[in-house]
Amino acid sequence: MLKLIAFLAAAVVGFLVAFSFTARDEIGAEVERKLDEDFIPQCIARAQFPPELEAKKPQICGCMKSEFDTRRLKLTDAFGDKKAEMQEVTQACARLYS
């Protein structure tokens, strides 16, 4: 009887652990997809460029999105060790349209 209880407890814990990882991965994938879809509109709305580049925001943000995709960078990489690379991309795209 004790073995049966231990087995059931292990099964329940295993199920809960597996389910929680699956849900977290699905949520993470959804957030990543949404960030990717909304990148250009959010960039246009929030980017702070010099006044002479304000009219070029859509092109600059499109350039940034394209280059981030090419380099397989995610928006969240800006908070990690790839921040400098993302800043370089942003500056290069701004120079391209200045």
C-alpha positions in Angstrom: 0.0 0.0 0.0 2.8 2.4 0.8 4.4 1.7 -2.6 1.1 2.6 -4.3 0.8 5.9 -2.4 4.5 6.8 -3.2 3.9 5.9 -6.9 0.7 8.0 -7.1 2.5 10.9 -5.4 5.4 10.7 -7.8 3.0 10.5 -10.7 1.1 13.6 -9.6 4.3 15.6 -9.0 5.8 14.5 -12.3 2.6 15.5 -14.1 2.5 18.9 -12.4 6.2 19.5 -13.2 5.8 18.5 -16.9 2.6 20.6 -17.3 4.1 23.7 -15.7 7.1 23.6 -18.1 4.9 23.1 -21.1 2.6 26.0 -20.2 5.6 28.2 -19.5 7.1 27.4 -22.9 3.8 28.0 -24.7 3.4 31.4 -22.9 7.0 32.3 -23.7 6.5 31.4 -27.4 3.3 33.5 -27.5 5.1 36.5 -25.9 8.0 36.2 -28.3 5.6 36.1 -31.3 3.7 39.1 -30.0 6.9 41.1 -29.5 8.0 40.2 -33.0 4.7 41.2 -34.6 4.5 44.5 -32.7 8.2 45.5 -33.1 7.9 48.1 -35.9 4.7 49.9 -34.5 6.2 49.9 -31.0 9.5 51.1 -32.3 7.9 53.9 -34.2 5.9 54.9 -31.1 8.7 54.7 -28.6 12.0 55.3 -30.3 13.8 58.6 -29.5 15.7 59.8 -32.5 17.0 63.3 -33.1 14.3 65.7 -34.6 15.8 65.4 -38.1 15.2 61.7 -38.1 11.6 61.7 -36.8 10.1 61.4 -40.3 12.4 58.4 -41.0 11.3 56.3 -38.0 9.4 53.7 -40.1 12.4 53.1 -42.3 14.9 53.0 -39.4 12.7 50.7 -37.4 12.2 48.4 -40.5 16.0 48.4 -40.9 16.5 47.4 -37.3 13.9 44.7 -37.5 15.4 43.2 -40.6 18.9 43.3 -39.1 17.8 41.8 -35.8 16.1 39.0 -37.7 19.2 38.4 -39.8 21.4 38.2 -36.7 18.7 36.2 -34.8 18.5 38.8 -32.1 15.4 39.1 -30.0 14.1 42.2 -28.3 14.8 40.8 -24.9 18.5 40.5 -25.9 18.8 44.2 -25.2 18.8 43.4 -21.5 21.6 40.9 -21.8 25.1 40.5 -23.2 24.0 41.4 -26.7 23.0 44.9 -25.7 26.0 46.5 -27.4 25.4 44.6 -30.7 21.8 45.8 -30.7 22.9 49.4 -30.1 25.3 49.1 -33.0 22.5 47.9 -35.2 20.3 50.8 -34.1 23.0 53.3 -34.7 23.9 51.9 -38.1 20.3 52.0 -39.2 20.0 55.6 -38.0 23.1 56.6 -39.9 21.8 54.9 -43.0 18.8 57.2 -43.1 20.4 60.4 -41.8 
